[in-house]
Amino acid sequence: MPLTFRFRWIPFIAAVTVAAIGLMLGNWQTRRAHEKEAIEAKLLERAQAPTVVVDAKPKHPGDMEYRRVSVTGNFVDNWNIYLENRPHQGVPGFYVLTPLKIAGSGTHILVVRGWIRRDVADRTRLPPIATPRGQVEIGGIARAGTGHVLQLGTAEPLKPNAIVQNAGITDIGRAAGIELQPFVIEQTSDAADGLIRDWPRPSSGADKHRGYAFQWYALAATALLFFVVTGFRRGRSST
């Protein structure tokens, strides 16, 4: 029985729309995979570089990111910032940020000290944290910023012991009235403060993005194939 193809605009537009969305999202996931691979390459390269001793001299965040760093100074008393919506192994908690005054200068640097569990029964209750007093030496990895999560609701003002979802370096410096280096230190050195420093690797997830990209490309191909197959079926002779 002969087959003919009957072109119809509505199925064609629907198929092209779905295919375009699939290609767009597949390309986005592919770019994200490439970005993660580039980060991994930079991590490996900078892990081999010597440790940078941070002083008061301003440094460009792009030059410092993922470098191993150390700094000596004093934590600013009672100026912890708690970043919420930062789970660890599925447990809700905070990242704790504290400015550190760099020894021998008036410049500060923001230290992302670690993670601590939050009280799920009382979301406003802050866990007790021991902040070292006196001069300390902090070792860690330089990061360009504190990270960002989806902002839900109105952001709370920055103040000592504030619980916020996001906090930029400039905003914290302005609120505390201090000068901050334009990057942060993700602390890896030990401290008797009860905080967990099991930091997620920023380059992880490249394979996941490639898997998602494959699914979106498959959706695009399926939409076009469905249009072609159903077009031939509609055009089949009735004799």
C-alpha positions in Angstrom: 0.0 0.0 0.0 1.6 3.3 -1.1 2.5 5.9 1.5 2.3 9.7 1.1 3.4 12.4 3.4 0.8 15.0 4.4 2.3 18.2 5.7 0.3 20.0 8.4 1.3 23.3 9.9 0.2 22.8 13.5 2.0 19.5 14.1 5.1 21.0 12.3 5.1 24.1 14.5 4.7 22.0 17.6 7.5 19.7 16.6 9.9 22.5 15.7 9.1 24.3 19.0 9.8 21.2 21.1 13.0 20.5 19.1 14.2 24.1 19.5 13.6 24.0 23.3 15.4 20.6 23.5 18.4 21.9 21.5 18.6 25.1 23.5 18.5 23.3 26.9 20.9 20.6 25.6 23.4 23.3 24.5 23.1 25.0 27.9 23.8 21.8 29.7 26.8 21.1 27.4 28.2 24.6 28.2 27.8 23.9 31.9 29.7 20.7 31.5 32.5 22.6 29.7 32.5 25.2 32.4 32.9 22.5 35.1 35.7 20.9 33.1 37.5 24.3 32.8 37.2 24.8 36.6 38.6 21.3 37.2 41.6 22.1 35.0 42.2 25.4 36.9 41.9 23.6 40.2 44.5 21.0 39.2 46.8 23.7 37.9 46.5 26.0 40.9 46.8 23.2 43.4 50.4 22.8 42.2 51.2 26.5 42.7 52.8 27.6 46.0 50.7 28.9 48.8 50.0 32.6 48.7 50.4 34.6 51.9 47.6 37.1 52.0 48.5 40.6 53.2 46.8 44.0 52.9 47.8 44.5 49.3 44.6 44.2 47.1 44.6 41.2 44.8 42.4 40.5 41.8 39.8 37.7 42.5 40.4 36.1 39.2 44.1 35.7 39.9 43.5 34.3 43.3 40.5 32.0 42.8 41.3 28.3 43.7 44.8 29.2 44.9 46.0 27.8 48.2 46.3 30.7 50.6 47.2 31.5 54.2 46.6 34.6 56.3 47.4 35.7 59.9 45.2 38.0 61.8 42.4 38.4 64.4 38.7 37.5 63.9 36.3 40.4 64.3 34.4 39.8 67.5 30.7 39.1 67.2 30.5 39.6 63.4 29.5 36.2 62.3 27.2 36.0 59.2 25.1 32.8 58.8 24.3 31.7 55.2 21.2 29.5 55.3 19.9 27.0 52.8 23.3 25.3 52.8 22.6 21.6 53.4 25.4 19.1 54.1 24.7 15.5 53.2 21.0 16.3 53.2 21.0 18.0 56.6 19.9 21.7 56.8 22.5 24.1 58.1 24.5 27.3 57.8 27.8 28.4 56.3 29.5 30.6 58.9 31.3 33.8 57.6 33.5 35.9 59.8 35.8 38.8 58.8 39.4 38.5 59.8 41.6 41.6 60.4 44.9 40.9 58.6 47.9 41.3 61.0 49.8 44.6 60.7 47.1 46.3 58.7 43.6 47.8 58.7 42.5 45.5 55.9 40.2 42.5 56.5 39.4 39.4 54.6 36.2 37.4 54.8 36.7 33.8 55.9 34.1 31.1 55.1 34.8 29.1 58.2 32.7 26.0 57.8 29.3 24.4 58.1 27.1 23.8 61.1 23.7 22.2 61.6 20.7 24.5 62.2 17.9 24.0 64.7 14.9 22.8 62.6 12.5 23.4 65.5 13.5 27.0 65.8 14.9 28.4 62.6 16.0 31.7 64.2 18.1 30.0 66.9 21.8 30.2 66.3 24.1 27.3 67.2 26.9 28.1 69.6 30.2 28.6 67.8 33.6 29.1 69.3 35.4 31.9 67.6 39.2 31.8 68.2 40.5 34.8 70.1 43.8 36.5 69.6 46.0 36.1 66.5 45.4 33.0 64.4 46.7 31.6 61.1 44.1 30.4 58.7 44.8 28.2 55.7 42.4 27.5 52.9 41.4 28.0 49.3 40.6 31.4 47.7 37.2 31.8 46.2 35.9 34.8 44.2 32.7 35.1 46.3 30.5 33.5 49.0 28.3 31.6 46.5 24.6 32.3 45.7 21.4 30.5 46.2 17.9 31.4 44.9 16.7 34.3 47.0 13.3 33.6 48.6 11.5 36.6 50.0 13.1 39.9 51.0 16.7 39.9 52.0 17.4 40.7 55.7 19.8 43.6 56.5 23.3 42.6 57.2 24.3 42.9 60.8 26.2 40.8 63.4 24.8 37.3 63.6 22.4 37.9 60.7 20.8 34.9 59.1 20.7 35.5 55.3 20.5 33.5 52.1 23.1 35.5 50.3 25.8 38.0 51.3 28.2 39.8 48.9 31.7 40.8 50.0 31.1 44.5 49.3 27.8 44.5 51.2 29.4 42.9 54.3 32.2 45.3 54.2 29.9 48.3 54.0 27.6 47.0 56.8 30.6 46.3 59.1 32.4 49.5 58.2 35.6 47.7 57.2 37.8 47.3 54.1 37.7 43.7 52.7 39.9 42.0 50.2 37.8 41.3 47.0 37.8 37.5 47.5 37.2 35.1 50.4 39.0 32.2 52.0 37.3 28.9 52.2 38.9 27.6 55.4 40.5 24.2 55.3 42.8 24.4 58.3 41.7 22.8 61.6 40.2 24.8 64.4 38.4 23.8 67.6 35.2 25.5 66.7 32.8 22.6 65.9 32.5 23.5 62.2 32.6 21.0 59.4 34.9 21.9 56.5 33.9 19.2 54.0 33.6 21.6 51.1 31.9 20.6 47.8 34.2 20.6 44.8 33.1 23.4 42.5 34.0 21.3 39.4 31.8 18.3 40.3 28.8 17.5 38.1 30.2 17.7 34.6 29.0 14.1 33.9 25.5 15.0 35.2 25.3 18.0 32.9 26.3 15.8 29.9 23.6 13.3 30.9 21.0 16.0 31.0 22.2 17.4 27.6 21.8 13.9 26.0 18.2 13.8 27.3 17.3 17.2 25.9 18.9 16.3 22.5 17.0 13.0 22.5 13.8 14.9 23.1 14.5 17.2 20.2 15.2 14.3 17.9 12.1 12.4 19.1 9.9 15.4 18.4 11.0 15.7 14.8 10.9 11.9 14.2 7.3 11.8 15.6 6.2 14.5 13.2 7.7 12.7 10.2 6.3 9.2 11.2 2.8 10.5 12.0 2.8 12.5 8.8 3.3 9.4 6.8 0.6 7.6 8.7 -1.9 10.3 8.1 -1.1 10.2 4.4 -1.7 6.4 3.9 -4.1 5.6 1.0 -7.6 4.4 2.1 -8.1 2.1 -0.9 
